[in-house]
């Protein structure tokens, strides 16, 4: 059963959104502060420091004994205790800094926070873009949940992509499946997906550098959405998606992020297409593809959704890039220096 679904407009008003606005994320310190050592332990652990009060020497007579310049030991201990109590332990400050460096408080954790928060205009656009991409790829199909079947949940994940100076470059929204609820043998079978060997990457770069071949890098946009599902998987209707009353769930035609088999089905889809345009899989590494035409060689290396192309013929490289862009939506990073390729692919 196949029908189109209406994901052009977000009917946010019909959702059950709290009036209190976005929830504030709470962070708890996990470290446990130890009790302060006793005075005896403190005295043995660090030397006693004598502090002079301002104006003490000026108030003393020039011929007074050295004892007039000493501060009472008990009073000094009190002053030291007050200083320690007023200054928080160093490890507490370090822990707080670590949280501040890794958590972006402006990123919403739920759909309702995104569409009602201060940056709701940007997040709504990001949600629209994600749903539009899924509709164009034919990811979902409206369906009626069969008897005995169960639907897995979905979740919106929001991320702010920042530039090197910390300014905002892009608001990104991604709809992911709760793959941890899948059951082996029912929702998925195989999950293995090959990853390029690092020695293969170094070998290709070394060959390109030795012969002076150009290196081009491409990035597949939303790569996992191209993978065709083999298992029948249903998911609960996500927030922001409307269905006709005759349907109560969505059937996944293509893989989405979060599914256990998403990486595998994407790799199978890419492998099938690359082989259809004349490339052969290397016996040494399944992520390396080789094509020889009239004595010229072209190498295609894939690392998840990043593609590296090099070869002895610029014309063959250009033709390969055109074929790939015809089948997949890709961003072209252009020519790469040999020394920069590993960081570009792995980072």
C-alpha positions in Angstrom: 0.0 0.0 0.0 1.6 3.3 -1.0 0.4 6.8 -0.7 2.0 10.2 -0.3 2.1 12.0 3.0 1.7 15.7 3.8 4.9 16.9 5.3 5.0 20.3 3.6 3.6 22.2 6.6 4.2 21.8 10.2 1.0 22.0 12.2 2.6 23.1 15.5 -0.6 24.5 16.9 -2.2 21.0 17.0 0.7 19.6 19.1 0.5 19.3 22.8 3.0 21.9 23.7 3.6 23.1 27.3 2.8 26.7 28.0 5.8 27.0 30.3 8.1 27.2 27.4 11.4 25.3 27.0 12.6 23.2 29.9 15.8 24.2 31.5 18.4 21.5 31.3 19.8 20.6 34.7 23.4 19.6 35.2 24.5 17.9 38.4 28.0 17.6 39.7 29.0 14.0 40.0 32.2 14.6 42.1 32.0 14.2 45.8 33.8 16.7 47.9 36.1 15.2 50.5 36.1 16.6 54.1 38.8 19.1 54.8 41.8 17.7 56.7 42.3 18.4 60.4 44.5 21.2 61.6 47.2 18.6 62.6 47.2 17.1 59.1 47.2 20.5 57.5 50.2 21.6 59.5 52.2 18.6 58.5 51.1 18.7 54.9 52.2 22.3 54.1 54.5 24.8 55.9 53.1 27.6 57.9 53.2 30.9 56.1 53.5 34.1 58.2 51.6 37.0 56.7 52.3 40.7 57.7 49.4 43.1 58.0 49.6 46.4 56.1 51.2 49.1 58.2 52.5 46.7 60.9 56.1 47.7 60.5 55.4 51.4 60.3 53.5 51.2 63.6 56.3 49.4 65.4 59.3 51.2 67.0 62.6 51.0 65.1 64.4 49.4 68.0 61.6 47.0 68.9 62.4 43.3 69.1 61.6 40.9 66.3 58.7 39.4 68.2 56.7 42.6 67.6 56.7 41.8 63.9 55.2 38.4 64.3 51.6 37.6 63.8 49.8 35.5 66.4 49.8 31.9 65.2 46.2 31.3 66.3 44.9 34.4 64.5 46.8 33.3 61.4 45.2 29.8 61.5 41.8 31.5 61.6 42.6 33.7 58.6 43.8 30.6 56.7 40.6 28.8 57.6 38.5 31.6 56.3 40.4 31.8 53.1 40.0 28.1 52.4 36.3 28.2 53.2 35.7 31.2 50.8 37.7 29.7 48.0 36.0 26.7 46.2 38.2 23.6 45.6 40.0 23.6 42.3 38.5 20.3 41.1 35.0 21.8 41.3 36.0 24.6 39.0 37.7 22.2 36.6 34.6 20.0 36.4 32.3 23.0 35.7 34.6 24.2 33.0 34.6 20.8 31.4 30.8 20.8 31.2 30.7 24.3 29.8 33.2 23.4 27.0 31.2 20.4 25.8 27.5 21.3 26.2 25.8 23.9 24.0 22.9 25.2 26.1 21.3 26.8 23.0 20.6 23.4 21.4 17.1 22.2 22.2 16.6 18.6 23.4 13.0 18.1 22.3 10.8 19.1 19.4 8.7 21.3 21.6 11.7 23.2 22.8 12.8 23.8 19.3 9.5 25.1 17.9 8.8 27.3 21.0 12.3 28.5 22.0 14.0 31.8 21.2 15.5 30.4 18.0 12.3 28.8 16.8 12.4 30.5 13.4 15.8 28.8 12.6 14.8 25.5 14.0 11.5 25.4 12.1 13.4 26.0 8.8 15.8 23.2 9.7 12.9 20.8 10.4 11.2 21.8 7.1 14.5 21.1 5.3 14.9 17.7 6.8 11.3 16.6 6.1 11.6 18.0 2.5 14.8 15.9 2.0 13.1 12.8 3.2 10.1 13.4 1.0 12.3 13.9 -2.1 14.2 10.7 -1.3 11.0 8.7 -0.7 12.0 7.7 2.7 8.6 7.1 4.2 5.3 5.6 3.1 2.1 6.1 5.0 0.7 2.8 6.2 -1.7 1.0 8.5 0.1 -1.0 11.2 -0.5 -4.7 10.5 -1.7 -7.0 13.3 1.2 -8.5 15.2 3.6 -5.8 14.1 5.1 -3.0 16.2 6.3 0.4 15.3 9.6 1.8 16.7 9.9 5.4 17.9 11.7 8.3 16.4 13.4 11.4 17.9 14.4 14.8 16.6 18.1 15.7 17.2 19.1 19.4 16.9 22.6 20.6 16.4 24.2 24.0 15.8 27.1 23.9 13.5 29.6 26.7 14.3 32.5 28.3 12.5 36.1 28.4 13.8 35.4 31.7 15.5 32.4 30.4 17.4 29.7 32.1 15.3 26.8 30.1 14.1 27.1 28.6 10.6 24.0 26.4 10.3 21.1 25.1 12.3 20.7 21.4 11.7 17.7 19.1 12.5 17.8 15.4 12.0 15.1 12.8 12.4 16.5 9.6 13.8 15.1 6.2 14.7 15.3 4.7 18.1 17.2 1.7 16.8 17.9 0.3 20.3 14.2 -0.9 20.2 14.8 -3.0 17.1 14.7 -6.8 17.5 17.2 -9.1 15.7 15.6 -11.3 13.1 12.5 -9.1 13.0 13.5 -5.5 12.3 17.1 -6.2 11.1 19.5 -9.1 10.4 22.9 -7.9 9.2 24.5 -4.7 10.5 28.1 -5.0 9.3 29.4 -2.3 7.1 33.0 -2.1 5.8 35.3 0.8 6.7 38.3 1.7 4.7 41.6 0.5 6.1 44.0 3.2 7.0 46.8 1.4 5.1 44.6 1.6 2.0 44.1 5.4 2.5 47.9 5.9 2.9 48.6 3.7 -0.2 46.2 5.7 -2.4 47.7 9.0 -1.2 51.2 7.7 -1.7 50.4 6.6 -5.3 48.8 10.0 -6.1 51.7 11.9 -4.7 54.3 9.8 -6.5 52.7 10.1 -9.9 51.4 13.6 -9.4 47.7 12.6 -9.7 45.0 15.1 -8.6 42.9 14.3 -5.5 39.2 15.2 -5.4 36.9 14.9 -2.4 33.1 14.6 -2.4 30.7 14.4 0.4 27.3 12.7 0.1 24.5 14.7 1.5 22.3 12.7 3.9 23.9 9.5 2.6 21.9 7.0 4.8 18.6 8.2 3.2 19.7 6.5 -0.1 19.9 3.0 1.4 16.9 0.8 0.4 15.4 -1.2 3.2 15.1 -5.0 2.9 13.3 -5.6 6.1 9.8 -4.3 6.8 10.1 -1.7 9.5 7.4 0.6 10.8 7.8 3.7 12.9 5.6 5.9 15.0 4.5 9.1 13.2 7.1 11.8 14.2 6.2 15.2 15.6 5.8 17.6 12.8 4.3 15.1 10.3 0.6 14.8 9.5 -1.1 11.7 8.1 -4.5 11.0 6.7 -6.9 9.5 9.2 -6.8 6.2 7.3 -3.2 5.6 8.4 -1.6 5.4 11.8 2.2 4.8 11.1 4.9 5.2 8.6 6.7 2.4 6.7 10.4 2.9 6.1 11.3 2.5 2.4 14.7 4.0 2.9 17.0 3.8 5.9 17.3 6.7 8.3 19.9 7.5 10.9 19.6 5.5 14.1 18.6 2.2 12.5 21.0 -0.7 13.2 21.3 -1.6 9.5 21.4 2.0 8.1 25.2 2.0 7.5 25.1 -1.4 5.8 22.2 -0.6 3.4 23.9 2.7 2.4 27.1 0.9 1.6 25.3 -1.7 -0.4 23.5 1.0 -2.4 26.8 2.9 -3.1 28.6 -0.4 -4.0 25.9 -1.4 -6.5 25.9 1.9 -8.3 29.7 2.3 -8.5 30.0 -1.2 -9.9 27.3 -0.4 -12.5 29.5 2.4 -14.0 32.4 0.1 -14.7 34.4 0.0 -11.4 35.6 -3.2 -9.7 35.9 -3.8 -6.0 39.5 -4.2 -4.8 40.3 -7.7 -3.5 42.4 -6.0 -0.8 39.8 -3.5 0.5 36.1 -3.5 -0.2 36.0 0.3 0.2 38.4 0.8 -2.8 37.1 0.7 -6.4 39.3 0.5 -9.5 38.6 1.3 -13.1 41.0 1.0 -16.1 40.1 2.6 -19.4 42.6 2.8 -22.4 45.6 2.4 -20.1 44.4 5.1 -17.6 43.4 4.2 -14.1 40.9 5.8 -11.7 40.6 5.0 -8.0 37.5 5.7 -5.9 37.9 5.4 -2.1 34.8 5.7 0.2 34.8 6.4 3.9 31.2 6.2 5.1 29.8 9.3 3.2 33.1 10.8 2.1 34.4 9.9 -1.4 38.0 10.4 -2.6 38.8 10.2 -6.3 42.2 10.1 -8.0 43.7 8.8 -11.2 45.9 9.3 -14.2 43.3 10.9 -16.4 41.6 14.2 -15.4 38.9 13.5 -18.0 38.0 10.1 -16.4 38.0 11.7 -12.9 35.6 14.4 -14.2 33.3 11.8 -15.8 33.3 9.8 -12.6 32.3 12.8 -10.5 29.5 13.6 -12.9 28.2 10.0 -12.7 28.2 10.1 -8.9 26.6 13.5 -8.7 23.8 12.3 -11.1 22.9 9.5 -8.7 23.6 11.2 -5.3 23.4 14.7 -4.0 27.0 15.6 -3.2 29.1 18.6 -2.1 32.3 19.0 -4.0 35.3 20.0 -1.8 37.5 20.3 -4.9 41.2 19.5 -5.0 42.9 18.3 -1.9 46.6 18.3 -1.0 48.0 14.9 -0.2 49.0 15.9 3.3 45.5 17.2 4.2 43.4 14.2 3.0 43.6 12.0 6.1 42.4 14.8 8.3 39.7 15.8 5.8 38.3 12.2 5.6 38.6 11.2 9.3 37.7 14.6 10.8 
